[in-house]
Amino acid sequence: MKIDKNRVDYVATLARLKLSEEEERVYASQLSHILGYIETLNQVNTEGIEPTYNVIDHKNIFRSEDLKIEKEENKSLFENAPELKDSYIKVPKIIDV
Amino acid sequence: MSKNTLFLKTVTELKDLFHKGEVKALEITQSFLERIKETNPTLNSFITVCEKEALLQAENIDLKFSKKEKLGNLAAIPLGIKDILTLSGVRTTCGSKILENFVPYYDATVIEKLKKEDAIFLGKLNMDEFAMGSSNENSYFGSVKNPWDLDYVPGGSSGGSAAALAAFQCSASLGTDTGGSIRLPASYCGVVGLKPTYGRVSRFGLVAFASSLDQIGPFTRTVRDCALISEVMCGHDPKDSTSSERSTPSFLKSLGKSIKGLKIGLPQEYFQEGLNKEVQKSVHNSLKILESQGAYLEEVSLPHTQYGIATYYLIATSEASSNLARFDGVRYGYRSPNSKNAIDLYFKSRGEGFGSEVKRRIMLGTFALSAGYYDAYYKKAGQVRTLIKKDFEDVFKKVDLIVTPTAADVAFKLGEKIQDPLQMYLTDVYTTSLNLAGLPGLSLPCGFSSKGLPIGLQMISPWFEEERIFEAAFLLESELKLFQKGFNIKV
Protein backbone atom coordinates (compact mmCIF):
# COMPACT_ATOMS: atom_id res chain seq x y z
CA MET A 1 0.00 0.00 0.00
CA LYS A 2 1.22 3.47 -0.88
CA ILE A 3 1.25 5.84 2.06
CA ASP A 4 0.93 9.47 0.99
CA LYS A 5 1.48 12.66 2.95
CA ASN A 6 -2.20 12.92 3.91
CA ARG A 7 -2.19 9.40 5.36
CA VAL A 8 0.99 10.20 7.31
CA ASP A 9 -0.68 13.34 8.66
CA TYR A 10 -3.77 11.39 9.68
CA VAL A 11 -1.82 8.60 11.41
CA ALA A 12 0.46 11.10 13.16
CA THR A 13 -2.63 12.83 14.53
CA LEU A 14 -4.00 9.54 15.84
CA ALA A 15 -0.62 8.83 17.44
CA ARG A 16 -0.30 12.35 18.87
CA LEU A 17 3.03 12.94 17.17
CA LYS A 18 4.19 16.32 15.91
CA LEU A 19 6.30 15.57 12.85
CA SER A 20 8.44 17.95 10.82
CA GLU A 21 7.83 18.26 7.07
CA GLU A 22 11.03 16.34 6.44
CA GLU A 23 9.89 13.53 8.75
CA GLU A 24 6.52 13.36 7.00
CA ARG A 25 8.22 13.05 3.62
CA VAL A 26 10.66 10.35 4.79
CA TYR A 27 8.03 8.36 6.70
CA ALA A 28 5.66 8.38 3.72
CA SER A 29 8.29 6.76 1.56
CA GLN A 30 9.69 4.39 4.21
CA LEU A 31 6.28 3.22 5.44
CA SER A 32 5.15 2.55 1.86
CA HIS A 33 8.28 0.47 1.33
CA ILE A 34 7.84 -1.46 4.61
CA LEU A 35 4.13 -2.09 3.97
CA GLY A 36 5.00 -3.35 0.50
CA TYR A 37 7.14 -6.00 2.15
CA ILE A 38 4.53 -6.72 4.84
CA GLU A 39 1.93 -7.39 2.18
CA THR A 40 3.71 -10.66 1.35
CA LEU A 41 1.44 -11.92 4.15
CA ASN A 42 -1.40 -11.82 1.61
CA GLN A 43 0.15 -14.91 0.03
CA VAL A 44 -0.83 -16.89 3.12
CA ASN A 45 -4.26 -18.44 3.17
CA THR A 46 -5.61 -17.66 6.63
CA GLU A 47 -9.25 -18.47 6.08
CA GLY A 48 -10.77 -19.84 9.25
CA ILE A 49 -7.52 -19.43 11.25
CA GLU A 50 -7.98 -17.90 14.69
CA PRO A 51 -5.51 -15.07 15.36
CA THR A 52 -2.99 -15.50 18.18
CA TYR A 53 -2.51 -12.46 20.39
CA ASN A 54 -1.09 -14.30 23.38
CA VAL A 55 1.09 -17.36 23.30
CA ILE A 56 0.33 -18.67 26.75
CA ASP A 57 -3.04 -19.66 28.13
CA HIS A 58 -4.21 -16.53 29.77
CA LYS A 59 -6.75 -16.51 32.48
CA ASN A 60 -7.96 -13.29 33.91
CA ILE A 61 -6.49 -12.62 37.32
CA PHE A 62 -8.28 -10.19 39.57
CA ARG A 63 -6.09 -8.39 42.01
CA SER A 64 -7.51 -8.05 45.49
CA GLU A 65 -8.40 -4.48 46.27
CA ASP A 66 -5.92 -3.92 49.04
CA LEU A 67 -3.72 -1.56 47.09
CA LYS A 68 -1.77 0.62 49.39
CA ILE A 69 0.33 3.59 48.40
CA GLU A 70 2.91 4.43 50.98
CA LYS A 71 3.48 8.13 51.65
CA GLU A 72 7.11 7.75 50.57
CA GLU A 73 6.08 6.17 47.29
CA ASN A 74 3.69 8.99 46.67
CA LYS A 75 6.45 11.52 47.14
CA SER A 76 8.80 9.65 44.79
CA LEU A 77 6.14 9.58 42.09
CA PHE A 78 5.88 13.34 42.17
CA GLU A 79 9.64 13.73 41.89
CA ASN A 80 9.44 12.66 38.25
CA ALA A 81 6.75 15.19 37.34
CA PRO A 82 7.90 17.89 34.91
CA GLU A 83 6.06 20.68 36.74
CA LEU A 84 4.47 20.77 40.18
CA LYS A 85 2.30 23.16 42.11
CA ASP A 86 1.80 22.20 45.76
CA SER A 87 0.92 18.51 45.51
CA TYR A 88 -0.52 18.71 42.00
CA ILE A 89 1.02 18.09 38.60
CA LYS A 90 0.74 21.28 36.59
CA VAL A 91 -0.27 21.22 32.92
CA PRO A 92 -1.09 23.94 30.41
CA LYS A 93 -4.66 25.08 30.00
CA ILE A 94 -6.90 22.24 28.75
CA ILE A 95 -10.05 24.10 27.70
CA ASP A 96 -9.87 27.34 25.74
CA VAL A 97 -12.78 29.63 26.40
CA MET B 1 45.54 -2.64 31.28
CA SER B 2 44.98 -2.31 35.02
CA LYS B 3 46.89 -4.52 37.47
CA ASN B 4 43.82 -6.00 39.08
CA THR B 5 42.59 -8.42 36.42
CA LEU B 6 39.69 -9.98 38.33
CA PHE B 7 37.44 -8.59 35.61
CA LEU B 8 38.64 -11.39 33.32
CA LYS B 9 36.96 -14.05 35.51
CA THR B 10 33.64 -15.72 34.89
CA VAL B 11 30.77 -15.53 37.36
CA THR B 12 31.48 -19.10 38.48
CA GLU B 13 35.17 -18.33 39.04
CA LEU B 14 34.47 -15.13 40.96
CA LYS B 15 31.87 -16.87 43.10
CA ASP B 16 34.41 -19.53 44.00
CA LEU B 17 37.22 -17.07 44.77
CA PHE B 18 34.94 -14.95 46.92
CA HIS B 19 33.47 -17.85 48.91
CA LYS B 20 36.94 -19.22 49.65
CA GLY B 21 37.81 -15.82 51.05
CA GLU B 22 40.59 -15.32 48.47
CA VAL B 23 39.22 -12.04 47.15
CA LYS B 24 36.95 -9.40 48.58
CA ALA B 25 33.78 -8.10 46.95
CA LEU B 26 35.40 -4.66 47.00
CA GLU B 27 38.44 -5.82 45.00
CA ILE B 28 36.19 -7.47 42.43
CA THR B 29 33.99 -4.40 42.11
CA GLN B 30 36.93 -2.01 41.86
CA SER B 31 38.46 -4.15 39.14
CA PHE B 32 35.33 -3.88 36.99
CA LEU B 33 34.82 -0.17 37.72
CA GLU B 34 38.39 0.56 36.60
CA ARG B 35 37.85 -1.50 33.48
CA ILE B 36 34.70 0.50 32.73
CA LYS B 37 36.57 3.79 33.19
CA GLU B 38 39.29 2.60 30.83
CA THR B 39 37.06 1.28 28.05
CA ASN B 40 33.72 3.04 28.20
CA PRO B 41 34.84 6.19 26.34
CA THR B 42 35.63 3.85 23.41
CA LEU B 43 32.65 1.50 23.58
CA ASN B 44 29.86 3.71 25.00
CA SER B 45 28.20 0.62 26.49
CA PHE B 46 27.20 2.14 29.84
CA ILE B 47 24.72 5.01 30.03
CA THR B 48 24.97 5.29 33.81
CA VAL B 49 27.73 3.90 36.03
CA CYS B 50 26.70 3.42 39.68
CA GLU B 51 30.19 3.66 41.13
CA LYS B 52 29.27 4.89 44.61
CA GLU B 53 26.34 2.50 45.03
CA ALA B 54 28.33 -0.50 43.75
CA LEU B 55 31.25 0.17 46.10
CA LEU B 56 28.85 0.57 49.02
CA GLN B 57 27.12 -2.70 48.11
CA ALA B 58 30.52 -4.43 47.95
CA GLU B 59 31.58 -3.09 51.34
CA ASN B 60 28.35 -4.34 52.88
CA ILE B 61 28.86 -7.79 51.40
CA ASP B 62 32.43 -7.92 52.70
CA LEU B 63 31.20 -6.91 56.12
CA LYS B 64 28.59 -9.67 56.10
CA PHE B 65 31.24 -12.16 54.96
CA SER B 66 33.62 -11.18 57.75
CA LYS B 67 30.81 -11.60 60.29
CA LYS B 68 30.05 -15.01 58.76
CA GLU B 69 26.49 -13.95 57.96
CA LYS B 70 24.60 -15.91 55.34
CA LEU B 71 25.21 -14.60 51.82
CA GLY B 72 23.29 -15.08 48.59
CA ASN B 73 24.16 -17.28 45.64
CA LEU B 74 25.54 -14.41 43.57
CA ALA B 75 27.40 -12.61 46.34
CA ALA B 76 29.99 -10.17 44.98
CA ILE B 77 29.08 -10.80 41.33
CA PRO B 78 29.08 -7.48 39.42
CA LEU B 79 26.33 -7.16 36.84
CA GLY B 80 25.34 -4.66 34.17
CA ILE B 81 21.65 -4.01 33.56
CA LYS B 82 19.99 -2.98 30.31
CA ASP B 83 18.60 0.50 30.84
CA ILE B 84 15.02 -0.63 30.34
CA LEU B 85 14.75 -2.40 33.71
CA THR B 86 14.07 -0.36 36.80
CA LEU B 87 16.73 -0.20 39.49
CA SER B 88 15.41 1.86 42.37
CA GLY B 89 16.96 5.31 42.67
CA VAL B 90 18.94 5.06 39.43
CA ARG B 91 17.66 6.77 36.29
CA THR B 92 16.09 4.45 33.70
CA THR B 93 16.34 6.07 30.29
CA CYS B 94 15.37 3.30 27.81
CA GLY B 95 17.97 4.97 25.60
CA SER B 96 15.49 7.79 25.04
CA LYS B 97 15.41 11.55 25.44
CA ILE B 98 11.86 11.23 26.70
CA LEU B 99 13.09 9.36 29.81
CA GLU B 100 16.48 11.06 30.09
CA ASN B 101 15.87 12.07 33.71
CA PHE B 102 13.37 9.46 34.86
CA VAL B 103 14.25 7.94 38.25
CA PRO B 104 12.12 4.95 39.30
CA TYR B 105 11.46 4.37 42.99
CA TYR B 106 11.16 0.58 42.76
CA ASP B 107 13.14 -2.43 41.59
CA ALA B 108 12.08 -4.69 38.74
CA THR B 109 11.30 -8.19 40.04
CA VAL B 110 14.41 -9.65 38.38
CA ILE B 111 16.53 -6.97 40.05
CA GLU B 112 14.90 -7.72 43.40
CA LYS B 113 15.73 -11.43 42.94
CA LEU B 114 19.35 -10.71 42.02
CA LYS B 115 19.66 -8.28 44.94
CA LYS B 116 18.42 -10.97 47.29
CA GLU B 117 21.33 -13.12 46.08
CA ASP B 118 23.73 -10.23 46.85
CA ALA B 119 24.72 -9.46 43.26
CA ILE B 120 26.33 -6.04 42.71
CA PHE B 121 24.93 -3.56 40.18
CA LEU B 122 27.59 -1.67 38.23
CA GLY B 123 25.19 0.41 36.22
CA LYS B 124 22.76 0.73 33.35
CA LEU B 125 23.62 -0.34 29.82
CA ASN B 126 23.08 1.36 26.50
CA MET B 127 20.43 0.08 24.09
CA ASP B 128 18.38 0.99 21.05
CA GLU B 129 15.71 3.47 22.12
CA PHE B 130 12.85 1.52 23.76
CA ALA B 131 14.55 -1.67 22.54
CA MET B 132 13.70 -0.84 18.93
CA GLY B 133 16.61 -1.73 16.71
CA SER B 134 19.08 -4.40 15.66
CA SER B 135 22.32 -2.43 15.81
CA ASN B 136 22.23 -0.18 18.89
CA GLU B 137 22.50 2.83 16.60
CA ASN B 138 19.07 4.13 17.68
CA SER B 139 20.13 5.26 21.15
CA TYR B 140 19.71 8.89 22.22
CA PHE B 141 23.00 8.32 24.09
CA GLY B 142 24.92 7.35 20.95
CA SER B 143 25.93 4.11 19.25
CA VAL B 144 27.73 1.27 21.01
CA LYS B 145 30.83 -0.23 19.36
CA ASN B 146 31.54 -3.91 18.90
CA PRO B 147 34.57 -4.86 21.06
CA TRP B 148 35.77 -7.25 18.33
CA ASP B 149 36.06 -4.47 15.77
CA LEU B 150 35.22 -0.89 16.64
CA ASP B 151 33.90 -0.14 13.13
CA TYR B 152 31.14 -2.72 13.60
CA VAL B 153 27.82 -2.72 15.43
CA PRO B 154 27.36 -4.87 18.54
CA GLY B 155 23.85 -5.84 17.42
CA GLY B 156 20.67 -4.67 19.10
CA SER B 157 18.69 -3.83 20.86
CA SER B 158 20.65 -5.05 23.93
CA GLY B 159 23.91 -3.91 22.32
CA GLY B 160 25.31 -2.38 25.51
CA SER B 161 24.65 -5.59 27.45
CA ALA B 162 26.52 -7.76 24.94
CA ALA B 163 29.38 -5.33 24.27
CA ALA B 164 29.98 -4.60 27.98
CA LEU B 165 30.20 -8.30 28.76
CA ALA B 166 32.42 -9.13 25.77
CA ALA B 167 34.70 -6.27 26.82
CA PHE B 168 34.89 -7.53 30.44
CA GLN B 169 33.16 -4.45 31.88
CA CYS B 170 30.86 -6.73 33.89
CA SER B 171 30.81 -10.45 34.67
CA ALA B 172 27.28 -10.91 33.30
CA SER B 173 24.49 -8.65 32.17
CA LEU B 174 20.75 -8.53 31.66
CA GLY B 175 19.02 -7.77 28.42
CA THR B 176 15.57 -8.06 26.89
CA ASP B 177 14.45 -9.84 23.75
CA THR B 178 11.32 -8.88 21.80
CA GLY B 179 12.42 -10.11 18.35
CA GLY B 180 16.01 -11.20 18.89
CA SER B 181 17.39 -8.37 21.03
CA ILE B 182 19.34 -10.74 23.29
CA ARG B 183 20.33 -13.42 20.79
CA LEU B 184 21.47 -11.16 17.95
CA PRO B 185 23.90 -9.05 20.02
CA ALA B 186 25.09 -12.20 21.83
CA SER B 187 25.90 -13.65 18.42
CA TYR B 188 27.60 -10.48 17.13
CA CYS B 189 29.68 -10.05 20.31
CA GLY B 190 30.63 -13.69 20.91
CA VAL B 191 28.86 -14.28 24.22
CA VAL B 192 26.07 -16.54 25.51
CA GLY B 193 22.57 -15.03 25.53
CA LEU B 194 19.31 -16.68 26.55
CA LYS B 195 15.75 -15.65 25.85
CA PRO B 196 13.71 -17.86 28.20
CA THR B 197 10.20 -19.10 27.42
CA TYR B 198 7.55 -16.37 27.42
CA GLY B 199 6.17 -16.35 30.96
CA ARG B 200 9.30 -17.85 32.57
CA VAL B 201 10.62 -14.53 33.88
CA SER B 202 8.55 -11.75 35.43
CA ARG B 203 8.47 -8.52 33.43
CA PHE B 204 7.44 -6.37 36.37
CA GLY B 205 9.73 -3.33 36.20
CA LEU B 206 10.50 -3.81 32.50
CA VAL B 207 9.38 -0.83 30.44
CA ALA B 208 7.02 -2.46 27.93
CA PHE B 209 7.71 -2.47 24.19
CA ALA B 210 5.52 -5.31 22.84
CA SER B 211 3.89 -7.11 25.73
CA SER B 212 3.04 -10.38 24.00
CA LEU B 213 6.68 -10.77 22.89
CA ASP B 214 9.01 -9.12 25.46
CA GLN B 215 11.17 -11.34 27.63
CA ILE B 216 14.12 -10.69 29.96
CA GLY B 217 17.24 -12.85 29.87
CA PRO B 218 20.92 -13.02 30.82
CA PHE B 219 24.14 -12.51 28.86
CA THR B 220 27.08 -14.53 30.17
CA ARG B 221 30.51 -15.72 29.11
CA THR B 222 29.73 -19.41 29.67
CA VAL B 223 26.75 -21.75 29.60
CA ARG B 224 27.33 -22.56 33.28
CA ASP B 225 27.10 -18.88 34.21
CA CYS B 226 23.93 -18.64 32.14
CA ALA B 227 22.33 -21.56 33.98
CA LEU B 228 23.34 -20.10 37.34
CA ILE B 229 21.85 -16.66 36.67
CA SER B 230 18.76 -17.96 34.87
CA GLU B 231 17.85 -20.06 37.90
CA VAL B 232 17.75 -16.90 39.98
CA MET B 233 15.77 -14.88 37.42
CA CYS B 234 12.99 -17.35 36.60
CA GLY B 235 9.83 -18.00 38.58
CA HIS B 236 6.27 -16.86 39.14
CA ASP B 237 5.53 -13.30 40.19
CA PRO B 238 2.07 -12.17 41.27
CA LYS B 239 3.00 -8.68 40.02
CA ASP B 240 3.11 -9.93 36.39
CA SER B 241 -0.12 -11.55 35.23
CA THR B 242 1.70 -13.17 32.30
CA SER B 243 4.31 -14.88 34.46
CA SER B 244 3.89 -18.63 34.59
CA GLU B 245 3.15 -20.55 37.76
CA ARG B 246 5.38 -23.44 36.71
CA SER B 247 8.25 -24.11 39.06
CA THR B 248 11.79 -23.48 37.82
CA PRO B 249 13.90 -26.60 37.41
CA SER B 250 17.58 -26.63 38.31
CA PHE B 251 19.32 -25.62 35.10
CA LEU B 252 22.72 -26.31 36.68
CA LYS B 253 21.75 -29.97 37.03
CA SER B 254 21.40 -30.18 33.23
CA LEU B 255 25.08 -29.41 32.75
CA GLY B 256 27.19 -32.44 31.94
CA LYS B 257 24.23 -34.65 31.08
CA SER B 258 24.60 -36.87 28.03
CA ILE B 259 22.74 -35.97 24.84
CA LYS B 260 22.83 -39.53 23.53
CA GLY B 261 19.66 -40.09 21.52
CA LEU B 262 18.68 -36.41 21.49
CA LYS B 263 16.84 -35.63 18.25
CA ILE B 264 17.91 -32.31 16.74
CA GLY B 265 15.84 -30.71 14.00
CA LEU B 266 17.47 -28.55 11.33
CA PRO B 267 14.82 -26.37 9.71
CA GLN B 268 15.68 -26.21 6.00
CA GLU B 269 14.32 -22.65 5.78
CA TYR B 270 17.14 -21.45 8.07
CA PHE B 271 19.91 -22.89 5.89
CA GLN B 272 18.96 -21.40 2.54
CA GLU B 273 20.24 -18.64 0.28
CA GLY B 274 21.33 -15.53 2.09
CA LEU B 275 23.20 -17.49 4.76
CA ASN B 276 26.85 -16.46 4.93
CA LYS B 277 29.11 -19.40 3.95
CA GLU B 278 31.39 -18.96 6.97
CA VAL B 279 28.39 -18.96 9.30
CA GLN B 280 27.08 -22.07 7.60
CA LYS B 281 30.44 -23.82 7.97
CA SER B 282 30.70 -22.97 11.67
CA VAL B 283 27.19 -24.19 12.40
CA HIS B 284 27.79 -27.41 10.46
CA ASN B 285 30.99 -28.00 12.38
CA SER B 286 28.99 -27.69 15.62
CA LEU B 287 26.32 -30.03 14.33
CA LYS B 288 29.00 -32.65 13.62
CA ILE B 289 30.18 -32.32 17.21
CA LEU B 290 26.65 -32.77 18.53
CA GLU B 291 26.27 -35.81 16.30
CA SER B 292 29.51 -37.29 17.59
CA GLN B 293 28.09 -36.86 21.11
CA GLY B 294 25.21 -39.15 20.23
CA ALA B 295 22.57 -36.72 18.93
CA TYR B 296 20.54 -37.53 15.81
CA LEU B 297 20.24 -34.84 13.16
CA GLU B 298 17.08 -34.57 11.13
CA GLU B 299 16.02 -32.07 8.50
CA VAL B 300 12.68 -30.50 9.34
CA SER B 301 10.54 -27.74 7.88
CA LEU B 302 9.01 -24.59 9.39
CA PRO B 303 7.12 -23.56 6.26
CA HIS B 304 5.95 -20.14 7.45
CA THR B 305 9.46 -18.93 8.38
CA GLN B 306 9.58 -16.44 5.51
CA TYR B 307 6.57 -14.58 6.96
CA GLY B 308 8.14 -14.15 10.40
CA ILE B 309 9.56 -10.64 9.92
CA ALA B 310 6.40 -9.18 8.35
CA THR B 311 4.21 -10.73 11.09
CA TYR B 312 6.58 -9.58 13.79
CA TYR B 313 6.83 -5.99 12.62
CA LEU B 314 3.04 -5.64 12.52
CA ILE B 315 2.44 -7.16 15.95
CA ALA B 316 5.41 -5.53 17.67
CA THR B 317 4.68 -2.05 16.33
CA SER B 318 0.94 -2.32 17.04
CA GLU B 319 1.60 -3.25 20.65
CA ALA B 320 4.30 -0.58 20.90
CA SER B 321 2.00 2.15 19.61
CA SER B 322 -0.35 1.32 22.46
CA ASN B 323 2.32 0.82 25.16
CA LEU B 324 4.13 4.04 24.30
CA ALA B 325 0.94 6.09 24.55
CA ARG B 326 1.81 6.55 28.25
CA PHE B 327 4.63 8.94 27.36
CA ASP B 328 2.65 12.14 27.10
CA GLY B 329 4.76 14.75 28.89
CA VAL B 330 2.27 15.04 31.73
CA ARG B 331 3.24 12.96 34.76
CA TYR B 332 6.88 12.10 34.07
CA GLY B 333 9.47 12.24 31.34
CA TYR B 334 10.29 14.95 28.82
CA ARG B 335 7.83 17.83 28.47
CA SER B 336 8.14 20.19 25.54
CA PRO B 337 8.68 23.78 26.71
CA ASN B 338 6.99 25.07 23.54
CA SER B 339 3.39 23.94 23.96
CA LYS B 340 0.44 26.31 23.71
CA ASN B 341 -2.16 24.09 25.36
CA ALA B 342 -2.62 20.59 26.79
CA ILE B 343 -3.21 18.83 23.46
CA ASP B 344 -0.27 20.61 21.89
CA LEU B 345 1.79 19.39 24.84
CA TYR B 346 1.14 15.76 23.89
CA PHE B 347 2.07 16.31 20.26
CA LYS B 348 5.23 18.28 20.91
CA SER B 349 6.52 16.31 23.91
CA ARG B 350 6.20 13.08 21.92
CA GLY B 351 7.43 14.59 18.66
CA GLU B 352 10.52 16.07 20.33
CA GLY B 353 11.06 13.31 22.91
CA PHE B 354 11.03 10.20 20.71
CA GLY B 355 13.77 9.38 18.20
CA SER B 356 13.14 8.62 14.55
CA GLU B 357 12.93 4.80 14.73
CA VAL B 358 10.50 4.91 17.65
CA LYS B 359 8.28 7.39 15.81
CA ARG B 360 8.45 5.27 12.66
CA ARG B 361 7.27 2.23 14.61
CA ILE B 362 4.53 4.11 16.44
CA MET B 363 3.33 5.29 13.02
CA LEU B 364 3.39 1.78 11.55
CA GLY B 365 1.59 0.31 14.56
CA THR B 366 -1.00 3.08 14.70
CA PHE B 367 -1.66 2.57 11.00
CA ALA B 368 -2.04 -1.22 11.39
CA LEU B 369 -4.59 -0.71 14.17
CA SER B 370 -6.50 2.13 12.53
CA ALA B 371 -10.09 1.86 11.34
CA GLY B 372 -10.33 0.22 7.93
CA TYR B 373 -6.89 -1.44 8.12
CA TYR B 374 -7.13 -3.48 11.33
CA ASP B 375 -8.36 -6.69 9.68
CA ALA B 376 -6.02 -6.50 6.70
CA TYR B 377 -2.92 -5.93 8.81
CA TYR B 378 -3.14 -6.55 12.55
CA LYS B 379 -5.61 -9.41 12.45
CA LYS B 380 -3.88 -10.96 9.45
CA ALA B 381 -0.58 -10.90 11.35
CA GLY B 382 -2.30 -12.58 14.31
CA GLN B 383 -3.53 -15.36 12.04
CA VAL B 384 -0.11 -15.93 10.47
CA ARG B 385 1.27 -15.97 13.99
CA THR B 386 -1.00 -18.94 14.73
CA LEU B 387 0.49 -20.76 11.73
CA ILE B 388 4.08 -19.93 12.74
CA LYS B 389 3.41 -21.28 16.23
CA LYS B 390 1.81 -24.40 14.78
CA ASP B 391 4.89 -25.02 12.60
CA PHE B 392 6.95 -25.30 15.78
CA GLU B 393 4.33 -27.46 17.54
CA ASP B 394 4.43 -29.89 14.62
CA VAL B 395 8.22 -30.04 14.49
CA PHE B 396 8.52 -30.57 18.24
CA LYS B 397 6.36 -33.68 17.87
CA LYS B 398 9.30 -35.14 15.96
CA VAL B 399 12.44 -33.62 17.50
CA ASP B 400 13.64 -32.55 20.97
CA LEU B 401 15.65 -29.50 20.00
CA ILE B 402 16.04 -27.22 16.99
CA VAL B 403 19.44 -25.81 15.97
CA THR B 404 19.89 -22.88 13.56
CA PRO B 405 22.35 -20.06 12.98
CA THR B 406 21.42 -17.10 15.24
CA ALA B 407 21.87 -14.70 12.35
CA ALA B 408 22.49 -15.09 8.64
CA ASP B 409 25.71 -13.12 8.89
CA VAL B 410 28.28 -11.73 11.30
CA ALA B 411 28.08 -8.13 12.58
CA PHE B 412 27.76 -5.38 9.99
CA LYS B 413 29.46 -1.99 9.89
CA LEU B 414 28.20 1.02 11.82
CA GLY B 415 26.08 3.13 9.48
CA GLU B 416 25.67 0.34 6.93
CA LYS B 417 21.93 -0.20 7.36
CA ILE B 418 20.78 2.86 9.25
CA GLN B 419 19.26 4.57 6.18
CA ASP B 420 17.19 1.53 5.21
CA PRO B 421 14.84 0.41 7.99
CA LEU B 422 13.61 -2.66 6.09
CA GLN B 423 17.16 -4.01 5.62
CA MET B 424 17.71 -3.47 9.34
CA TYR B 425 14.48 -5.35 10.17
CA LEU B 426 15.58 -8.30 8.02
CA THR B 427 18.61 -8.83 10.29
CA ASP B 428 16.24 -10.55 12.72
CA VAL B 429 15.15 -13.20 10.21
CA TYR B 430 16.15 -16.20 12.39
CA THR B 431 15.07 -14.82 15.74
CA THR B 432 11.61 -13.20 15.57
CA SER B 433 9.64 -16.43 15.05
CA LEU B 434 10.60 -17.62 18.53
CA ASN B 435 9.08 -14.53 20.11
CA LEU B 436 5.95 -14.92 18.01
CA ALA B 437 5.65 -18.51 19.26
CA GLY B 438 6.84 -17.73 22.82
CA LEU B 439 9.69 -20.25 22.60
CA PRO B 440 13.02 -20.15 24.45
CA GLY B 441 16.25 -19.70 22.48
CA LEU B 442 19.91 -19.47 23.34
CA SER B 443 22.72 -18.06 21.23
CA LEU B 444 26.11 -19.70 21.74
CA PRO B 445 29.41 -18.61 20.16
CA CYS B 446 30.37 -21.33 17.65
CA GLY B 447 33.21 -19.82 15.64
CA PHE B 448 34.72 -16.77 13.97
CA SER B 449 34.66 -15.35 10.47
CA SER B 450 37.89 -14.86 8.54
CA LYS B 451 37.79 -11.21 9.65
CA GLY B 452 37.71 -12.36 13.26
CA LEU B 453 34.07 -11.55 13.99
CA PRO B 454 32.09 -13.96 16.21
CA ILE B 455 29.46 -16.36 14.84
CA GLY B 456 26.48 -17.49 16.90
CA LEU B 457 24.44 -20.70 16.91
CA GLN B 458 20.86 -20.75 18.14
CA MET B 459 19.30 -23.59 20.11
CA ILE B 460 15.52 -23.73 20.47
CA SER B 461 13.67 -26.08 22.81
CA PRO B 462 9.94 -26.60 23.32
CA TRP B 463 8.12 -24.27 25.74
CA PHE B 464 9.46 -24.51 29.33
CA GLU B 465 12.09 -27.12 28.36
CA GLU B 466 15.19 -24.90 28.70
CA GLU B 467 17.02 -27.82 30.36
CA ARG B 468 17.44 -29.43 26.93
CA ILE B 469 19.12 -26.28 25.65
CA PHE B 470 21.47 -26.24 28.64
CA GLU B 471 22.40 -29.92 28.18
CA ALA B 472 23.30 -29.54 24.51
CA ALA B 473 24.85 -26.05 24.80
CA PHE B 474 27.10 -27.08 27.68
CA LEU B 475 28.42 -30.11 25.79
CA LEU B 476 28.96 -28.18 22.59
CA GLU B 477 30.72 -25.35 24.41
CA SER B 478 33.11 -27.79 26.13
CA GLU B 479 33.99 -29.39 22.78
CA LEU B 480 34.38 -26.13 20.84
CA LYS B 481 36.84 -24.71 23.39
CA LEU B 482 36.44 -21.12 22.18
CA PHE B 483 36.59 -19.58 25.63
CA GLN B 484 40.22 -18.41 25.45
CA LYS B 485 39.50 -16.61 22.18
CA GLY B 486 37.27 -14.24 24.12
CA PHE B 487 40.41 -12.50 25.35
CA ASN B 488 41.31 -11.41 21.80
CA ILE B 489 38.97 -8.42 21.75
CA LYS B 490 40.24 -5.05 20.52
CA VAL B 491 39.73 -3.00 23.69
Interface residues (C-beta under 8 A of the other chain):
Chain A: I3 R7 V8 V11 A12 L14 A15 R16 L17 K18 L19 E23 Y27 Q30 L31 H33 I34 L35 Y37 I38 E39 T40 L41 N42 V44 T46 I49 E50 P51 T52 Y53 N54 V55 I56 H58 I61 E72 E73 S76 L77 E79 N80 A81 P82 E83 I89 V91 P92 K93 I94 D96
Chain B: N101 F102 V103 Y105 Y106 Y198 G199 S212 S241 T242 S244 H304 Q306 Y307 I309 A310 T311 Y313 L314 S321 A325 D328 G329 V330 R331 Y332 G333 Y334 R335 S339 K340 N341 A342 D344 L345 Y346 F347 K348 R350 G351 E352 F354 S356 K359 R360 I362 M363 L364 T366 F367 S370 Y377 K379 K380 A381 G382 Q383 V384 R385 T386 L387 K389 P421 L422 Y425 L436 A437 G438
